[in-house]
Amino acid sequence: MAPPSGTTTILPPLDRRAVLKESAYIAIFVFALAFGLVGFKTEDVPGGLEIVTRFGQVFVAALVAFVGRLGMILLREQRPVPVLWGSAAFAAVMLALLIGNLAAPAADLTRYLPFGSVVINWLVTLLAVVFFGRAVWVLRHRSRAVTAGREAVMDRVAARVQRSARVIGPLLLGIAIVFPFLPVADRWLLDIAILVATYIMLGWGLNIVVGLAGLLDLGYVAFYAVGAYSYALLATYFDLGFWVCLPFAGIMAAFAGILLGFPVLRLRGDYLAIVTLGFGEMIRVILLNWYKFTKGPDGISGIPRPSFFGLPFTRNPPDGSESFHSFFGLEYSPLDRIIFLYYLIIALALVTNFFTLRIRKLPVGRAWEALREDETACRSIGINPRNTKLTAFAIGAMFGGFGGSFFATRQGFISPESFTFIESAIILAVVVLGGMGSQIGVAFAAVILIGLPEFFRELQQYRMLAFGAAMVMIMVWRPRGLLAHREPTIRLFPQGPPVKEPKT
Amino acid sequence: MSMLTVSGVHTFYGRIEALRGVDVTVEEGEIVTLIGANGAGKSTLLMTICGNPRAAAGRIAFDGREITSLPTHNIVRRGIAQSPEGRRIFPFMTVLENLQMGASVVDPAHFQEDVDRVFTLYPILKERRHQRGGTLSGGEQQMLAIGRALMSRPRLLLLDEPSLGLAPLLVKQIFSVIADINKTQKMTVFLVEQNAYHALRLAHRGYVMANGQIVLSGTGQELLANPEIRAAYLEGGHG
């Protein structure tokens, strides 16, 4: 593996033994991990369970890990040419097989593929493409310090993405709006999109508390639960509709936020996080044990579905009334309700986003940001930290409550089990990995963290590994979050345009 | 009537008595300095005036009205601005945003005028107005901290060691601007300093603090000439 000719850079010689050793370590590590996880599988057979072994897959995984590590080392050591050819060849073969398989399933090309799972095969192919791109990049920037360069490049990209949010935002919104009418949008994809949008909205809501005000909240799910139960209980006890209950749910959640806010006013950082964690659990335990009111672990079922301005999405409306499809003279389709739910959550998310963008430019939003940076300095310039914190908790909680109402109406059934700590953790992960305070970063993170694992459904219980892997990778490459770049805001003035260029 | 009257103030940090009955007055239009060694209680007095921590005993009055038990943000609203120890600017906000934060308690209609005034005092801040606070040099950060305090249109400006960690040339510049603010804007200044020489030359009057008590007071010139002060705070360095 001599350095390719034609370069003027003098490369230190490669210690082949060390390289092989490092790659072998990784291969052995993967082998040891995969042996138990992949090597054995229980399968239902008539009369009980049978253990099926898949040692072939284990060996393939180890081999892929070995080759992949080798490629990474070569790239790190500025020797991109073998990686270039190797990854190109591998990706070409894989793509040919995968596309061939899609085009002609009868030919049974899958037996030539390294892995049993289609998703993993695609993923490995994608990795090969990434290696290829990286090799090209290294080839063109041979003499530069690679790692430092990457950091700077990623930072610049992040800044550019943030700055071009004006363009990217509406573009993504456009895609989101036409999405249900694209041919690829089936029931399954729409459900995933609704789930992702829910987390985007919750992420934006929590972003107010964590990203803007800098108050680490590990109990955000409590407000989600309060919103969901507010709607469910109001709807089942008083027979109220979704649209009437939505503001109530938001108000209830906001009160819960203030309730949490008061005792934690003087706490910061870790201590605040612990108390909010406890608060989240308290709400869940109350819901679980107040049986007479909340039906405890049985949950609440039969929560009414939302209507389109009073028009229900049912096939056969009660006599004398119209439903959505008959009113508009459409063919009844069960997808109508899903599409409506999709637009509903998109609208709720947009309200959250618009509100946050707007409030960042108003005194209270700026006070949140100042509070995050330095509470003592805030006091010294006359900001009341108590009110500032309480408004952040209340408003963040309100959006959590809206999200909860949506959740209840979408599911039609809620129980305390839906509101465990892991939900808070996932929402927080979306905010932190997205880049605290960055709206578009949160959206990206939600797509990656929530959407990705859904595509790994066929891996069953191991699909959460994709969640973990995405988290680890973001933290390794972007320790401050995907898009950690704060755009300055200029406060809006009541009397006119903001001050940009003060005259002297 | 004095603008600021501190009488018999005791302040505790837990069980440690940091101020043991301090009496200080500041008249309108004056520059008054408080000097003393590390740990004498200078910053504690300044913080106590701002209500954080609160005085355990004694009385603090501003414009004849008691402010001893007001929360910090209300004290600021009364017209006392503070440039806290260690500058404490907002590092992720731009210079302009920092100044806007300083103007939180006043009518935004004044903003343009006040920003211009700060930029006239510190032209470098104007050049750097879109730069993040954290990327400024130490001296620029100090200017920003003072500028931010001025944005709240105070009547009394409290400065906590503005010369800390700055090069001698910058110290001179910071102090000459303080004199300038005092002269042109009729700003009353209460200055806590370790740099006794510069502070006493600048100030109309001075107090010397040791172990949480005022041990000496007089005009700046008197204190500068005082042999005890010379021995304790001035010899070997600034003089």
Interface residues (C-beta under 8 A of the other chain):
Chain A: P363 R366 A367 E369 A370 E373 D374 T376 A377 R379 S380 I381 G382 I383 N384 P385 R486 P488 T489 I490 R491 F493 P494 Q495 V499 P502 K503 T504
Chain B: C50 N52 P71 T72 H73 V76 R77 A81 Q82 S83 P84 R88 I89 F90 P91 F92 M93 T94 L96 E97 Q100 M101 G102 S104 V105 P108 A109 F111 Q112 V115 D116 F119 T120 K126 R129 H130 R148 A149 M151 S152
